[in-house]
């Protein structure tokens, strides 16, 4: 079972027009564009929330795959520069036992 850390993303999805498709110019593909990112080291949950705020890419934490991991105590690495969101998330997770995987419209984080 996947647990979304960011219920706000549900609100974001609801705000998108019903007719938005992958071909629609208003659809944001968060896995391709390089953007300027500056996220300081911080606890994992706060860092993922900051990442979502900066990139507009939802991130889910795969709770089944991180059972037994002290994710509340994990700190992320400094991520600063121009990156695709996928590159930025991978940099943030350096030094943790977690990895990110692109999923439709966002990312999943698991061990």
DAKAJO-V33097 format. One record per helix or strand of 3 or more residues. SS is the DSSP state (H for helix, E for strand). FROM is the first residue (numbers start at 1). TO is the last residue. If there is no record, write none. Layout:
ss = <SS;SS>
from = <FROM;FROM>
to = <TO;TO>
This chain:
ss = <H;E;H;E;H;E;H;E;E>
from = <8;34;44;58;71;79;85;99;106>
to = <15;39;55;61;73;84;92;103;110>
